[in-house]
Amino acid sequence: MTFVVTVGLAAAAGFWLDRRMGSLPIFTLLGLAFGLGVGGYWLYLRTAQAPRRGPPS
């Protein structure tokens, strides 16, 4: 859920900025790339810090 919200908010901010400046789709794509990067990094950290489970005993 956090990944989706991060990407969505960044893309929406880029779209808003594009509409304000009349430069569609530059900032939308930059916002999308930024959101994917931040969301992907968060996901990586979340899975890297997950407790490791050993083989069943």
MOWO-V484421 format. One record per run of one state. SS is the DSSP state (2 for helix, 1 for strand, 0 for the rest). FROM is the first residue (numbers start at 1). TO is the last residue. If there is no record, write none. Layout:
ss->SS from->FROM to->TO
ss->SS from->FROM to->TO
This chain:
ss->0 from->1 to->1
ss->2 from->2 to->21
ss->0 from->22 to->25
ss->2 from->26 to->48
ss->0 from->49 to->57
